[in-house]
Amino acid sequence: MKKISISQALREGLAEEMSRDPNVFCMGEDISIAGGWGGVFTVTLGLEEKFRDQLIDTPISEAGTFGLGVGAALMGMRPIVDVQYGDFLFLAMDQIINQAAKMSYMSGGKLKVPMVMRVPVGATGRGAQHAQNLERFFIGVPGLKVVCPATAYDAKGLLKAAVRDDNPVMMFEHKLLYGSKGIGKASGDVDASSEVPDEDYTVPIGKGVVRREGSDVTIIATLLMMHVALQTAAALEGEGLSAEVVDPRSLNPFDWELAEASVQKTTRVVIVEEGPLTGGWGAEVAASLSRRLSDYLTAPVERVASPDIPVPFSPVMEDYYRPNKENIIRAVRSLLEYA
């Protein structure tokens, strides 16, 4: 076992999968330039020395890159497509939604698209076109799997599971969790490093985890917000409240069994996500839990999210935009009024 950052864990996962299967390869902008950064967040740094034939630097053409990925996957390869910033996915929506996600269904299962899409998200001082959380746009697309690792252990394990999956998998990675060095470092980084085993392992897609046990309220959160939820739970403990923190790890498929078991125990739930409140993934989870657990809930499902505005550029406004510990504490207290 060794403790490493998410960027290091992803780098290890990529190297191991490319070594294990020569059909695995990576594509993206500036991912293997000699003397370069290994992508903006340094994930592929140094891999070009060993995997020169399995790393492809692409032009600034997301539609072309994702189209190439779909074609390669259909022909038996296992591409890992690195989009520089998640916001750029909008330039490849036809390739992702109309092609990658639907090919298996439209062919009666005869065709497979085993493609992984790595997507950096989150507000990190880069402005409204480089800062969005895009999970909302893809969780409802039949044929796509969506995963959201919040720790180095899960980042590596989910990446390896995604590479081996025969379906297209979209992997959202928060910029403030990478733990990148040099050019990839962002102010406000949260330590998401964790112990990672030396031996081969995967994290099952569709299986969540309880990060902290509790009895009074369930907090469901992913990515950066999962770490904020843990900070909130620690603060609430000082007030005599016991918060359970659930990290779904996958948004599609979603671990309903885990979430329901937690909410049945606590009878209250707060769902936390970065990104506009309206139409967020939390809305779907809230609606489903309200329907499934109406006999258990002692208060309405509460949601904490960003305001319905573009991500601000000003650091002060960006901090206001992103949900924080105080927002979650207020939501928890509001639930206690129904006791």
Steps between C-alpha positions, in 0.01 A plus 500: 500500500608857432334838543473692173299783344218459250721618213761240594233231541357573157848495349563159654164371381564614144848343496376170640211474257715587197756241613231238557321550168667644187153598371480765773620844394457863600402801292493865594647845461863536614504167687835370370707791380866443588590739778132591541267485796317174437175683435387804696480301823819291452317167501693355202834659595786269405286231342623588152840354589360147520174519304598708196272297273204506740473875558361724226517879513189634329419832333264744669201318353285322757251383237781334307664351808182344635401383154835326468448347843162357405638356178799345675277346767269352236805336340607328821732758654450646849559875473527733798404847380631788709300822461711791620213671681158348550328802346641394162276192498230717345704501180468121476142438613394325180792259517437425868121485517390398151791270424686361801196462725264350240706270279455190713124550526456580131696189400313266732813456709721396208714815528686618808653837577750440785614860526601690814456878510703685765339833588648767734226708665451757774550868572871575537556863399484441127176675411155396383614298196756289686321433828167322465387178664341309213370184665141621457526481121602135484341303784176470303658379175417130450812305415746718690650416836603790724753475783634766742805400708580711805812316622819370343398140577169543319654696212736218412251222568215660307729587209616139469141374527391749233775394260391138531129580460343442158288815532598865462589637843524869586733566793465840666806621691499815712793732433544585869547132587780412258784599730702588190837669524644788301282634220208276598482621858192706589454728797257351749597140433342246737705199606334204331804275528449155642663163548514305174605134483790390283308205358238520226149598612181660371213690663161369378303751297163560667610435858514786747663519841419642843785739580381573853242322715221704658148479636326840479529602133640362174711726280542375142781665304762430233839637391608817685166525680558162663803647677298808598232264634758325718614837636137585570439171680798568726364847580151367569644249744598798716129590513405150608373398154606179327522529120554206269688582179423290193719519190316340205823487293280423198204709388392260226448229608415636846529294817142535616533213747775680692329840494165357606652301787664815634188716470283231655732514802528878535156599354646830373713574194692791351636468144798720418639576156708766329314649207167679452212377714247476217527173311796366699565132566382565854151572369473148359631343821266715710196406291581130513571494874179693570302242306681190623527597867184698570426276800840567656570868442421728796581817304505605133814417304730802511739604220808721513644615168640803320276789392354494150764724345814443291812432706646839601865584432562718806655284777268653759191431289626154409521413870144628539388292203642170621304332785682505832481361852276782626246435220477134595472572872206734434331228294546244777360737761196564281424127503509489879211745513273213393599287799 
